[in-house]
Amino acid sequence: MTDNSNLQNIVFPSLKDRVIIITGAGQGIGRVFAKSFAMAGARVVIAERNEKTAAAVATEIMKADGQALAITTDIADPASIDEMIKLVEDEYGHIDVLINNAAIFSTLQMRPFEQIPLEEWEQVLRVNITGTFLCACAVLPAMRRAKWGRIINMASGAVSLGRPGYLHYIASKSALIGMSRSMARELGPDNITVNAILPGATFTEIERKTVTPQQKERIIAMQCIPRAETPEDLVGTAMFLASESSAFVTGQIINADGGATHP
Ligand SMILES: NC(=O)c1ccc[n+]([C@@H]2O[C@H](COP(=O)([O-])OP(=O)(O)OC[C@H]3O[C@@H](n4cnc5c(N)ncnc54)[C@H](O)[C@@H]3O)[C@@H](O)[C@H]2O)c1
């Protein structure tokens, strides 16, 4: 039976002072996650390859009296991840949540798969799959020590649709679904949950060529809720998965796409 103090944590989950690493939080969805978690009192680590955007997001958060640490990190490089983890541990002493959000995404060009240069194919898999794997490995010692942890992998609803034009991206996000399930099985005994969020087409401040205006209209028409998805639409799901309320939810893929898909 759940005692009353734990019930309190479930009914009113607090993210206050939780240390939350969000990769690729310099723009787009990650940036909104960083601002939202900071608003909820968490200590947000912006682990982003772009030094300028990382610093800008941290400044935005701190100006609003939030706690943020920008660390220039390349998730394709194990040494860069190790350095980031060391800085986080030195600063905060623990790590509670990892959101594997960084990906090669908005810069991609749509093209038939046979025209994807091998170098680009390998780069996308390196960042989107291997980078996620490396970051998950790197947070484990701290989460195992605490016997508590949350890993959230940002996959994509495009996998359910088999969206054409960026096969390397689809392959990488499909991998994250399988990885989330297997990681969840391996880490359950350590009280670490692993789940994947599948956003629909989410419109951020970044212009991108992967969705034409006509495709945008078609995507919206597929959704149960017929309006464009925003990063804010993903915040509640991420916060639930990061909190005490989701303690027994693991190995799941959660579609947050306005009901566009029902896998
Ligand atoms: N926006 C959407 O429609 C959508 C839909 C489904 C899934 N997603 C997923 O959500 C996540 C965020 O999407 P977004 O729209 O904000 O993407 P985005 O392309 O705007 O942002 C990605 C961020 O990751 C960073 N990044 C790239 N490579 C990196 C590396 N090696 N190391 C560290 N940082 C790196 C980039 O600098 C950028 O700040 C991605 O994983 C994406 O695949 C997005």
Ligand as a Chemical Component Dictionary entry (heavy atoms), coordinates in Angstrom:
data_LIG
# 
_chem_comp.id                   LIG 
_chem_comp.type                 NON-POLYMER 
_chem_comp.pdbx_formal_charge   0 
_chem_comp.three_letter_code    LIG 
# 
loop_
_chem_comp_atom.comp_id 
_chem_comp_atom.atom_id 
_chem_comp_atom.alt_atom_id 
_chem_comp_atom.type_symbol 
_chem_comp_atom.charge 
_chem_comp_atom.model_Cartn_x 
_chem_comp_atom.model_Cartn_y 
_chem_comp_atom.model_Cartn_z 
_chem_comp_atom.pdbx_ordinal 
LIG N1  N1  N 0  9.322  19.488 -34.615 1  
LIG C1  C1  C 0  8.703  18.360 -35.009 2  
LIG O1  O1  O 0  7.780  18.363 -35.849 3  
LIG C2  C2  C 0  9.096  17.032 -34.441 4  
LIG C3  C3  C 0  8.243  15.939 -34.661 5  
LIG C4  C4  C 0  8.599  14.689 -34.139 6  
LIG C5  C5  C 0  9.766  14.559 -33.411 7  
LIG N2  N2  N 1  10.579 15.640 -33.212 8  
LIG C6  C6  C 0  11.808 15.431 -32.434 9  
LIG O2  O2  O 0  11.834 16.332 -31.337 10 
LIG C7  C7  C 0  13.174 16.755 -31.100 11 
LIG C8  C8  C 0  13.261 18.267 -31.166 12 
LIG O3  O3  O 0  12.746 18.717 -32.414 13 
LIG P1  P1  P 0  12.934 20.230 -32.903 14 
LIG O4  O4  O 0  11.872 20.508 -33.886 15 
LIG O5  O5  O -1 13.105 21.148 -31.745 16 
LIG O6  O6  O 0  14.364 20.075 -33.681 17 
LIG P2  P2  P 0  15.437 21.162 -34.134 18 
LIG O7  O7  O 0  16.155 20.620 -35.313 19 
LIG O8  O8  O 0  14.814 22.532 -34.240 20 
LIG O9  O9  O 0  16.447 21.227 -32.880 21 
LIG C9  C9  C 0  17.394 20.227 -32.640 22 
LIG C10 C10 C 0  18.450 20.751 -31.688 23 
LIG O10 O10 O 0  19.416 19.715 -31.504 24 
LIG C11 C11 C 0  20.710 20.291 -31.581 25 
LIG N3  N3  N 0  21.683 19.290 -31.994 26 
LIG C12 C12 C 0  21.815 18.704 -33.223 27 
LIG N4  N4  N 0  22.853 17.883 -33.223 28 
LIG C13 C13 C 0  23.403 17.908 -31.974 29 
LIG C14 C14 C 0  24.517 17.269 -31.363 30 
LIG N5  N5  N 0  25.302 16.452 -32.052 31 
LIG N6  N6  N 0  24.759 17.524 -30.060 32 
LIG C15 C15 C 0  23.982 18.378 -29.359 33 
LIG N7  N7  N 0  22.946 19.044 -29.892 34 
LIG C16 C16 C 0  22.649 18.806 -31.187 35 
LIG C17 C17 C 0  20.568 21.407 -32.618 36 
LIG O11 O11 O 0  21.634 22.347 -32.525 37 
LIG C18 C18 C 0  19.200 21.975 -32.239 38 
LIG O12 O12 O 0  19.317 22.959 -31.225 39 
LIG C19 C19 C 0  14.041 16.035 -32.137 40 
LIG O13 O13 O 0  14.525 14.841 -31.579 41 
LIG C20 C20 C 0  13.051 15.732 -33.241 42 
LIG O14 O14 O 0  13.458 14.622 -34.009 43 
LIG C21 C21 C 0  10.269 16.868 -33.714 44 
# 
loop_
_chem_comp_bond.comp_id 
_chem_comp_bond.atom_id_1 
_chem_comp_bond.atom_id_2 
_chem_comp_bond.value_order 
_chem_comp_bond.pdbx_ordinal 
LIG N1  C1  SING 1  
LIG C1  O1  DOUB 2  
LIG C1  C2  SING 3  
LIG C2  C3  SING 4  
LIG C2  C21 DOUB 5  
LIG C3  C4  DOUB 6  
LIG C4  C5  SING 7  
LIG C5  N2  DOUB 8  
LIG N2  C6  SING 9  
LIG N2  C21 SING 10 
LIG C6  O2  SING 11 
LIG C6  C20 SING 12 
LIG O2  C7  SING 13 
LIG C7  C8  SING 14 
LIG C7  C19 SING 15 
LIG C8  O3  SING 16 
LIG O3  P1  SING 17 
LIG P1  O4  DOUB 18 
LIG P1  O5  SING 19 
LIG P1  O6  SING 20 
LIG O6  P2  SING 21 
LIG P2  O7  DOUB 22 
LIG P2  O8  SING 23 
LIG P2  O9  SING 24 
LIG O9  C9  SING 25 
LIG C9  C10 SING 26 
LIG C10 O10 SING 27 
LIG C10 C18 SING 28 
LIG O10 C11 SING 29 
LIG C11 N3  SING 30 
LIG C11 C17 SING 31 
LIG N3  C12 SING 32 
LIG N3  C16 SING 33 
LIG C12 N4  DOUB 34 
LIG N4  C13 SING 35 
LIG C13 C14 SING 36 
LIG C13 C16 DOUB 37 
LIG C14 N5  SING 38 
LIG C14 N6  DOUB 39 
LIG N6  C15 SING 40 
LIG C15 N7  DOUB 41 
LIG N7  C16 SING 42 
LIG C17 O11 SING 43 
LIG C17 C18 SING 44 
LIG C18 O12 SING 45 
LIG C19 O13 SING 46 
LIG C19 C20 SING 47 
LIG C20 O14 SING 48 
# 
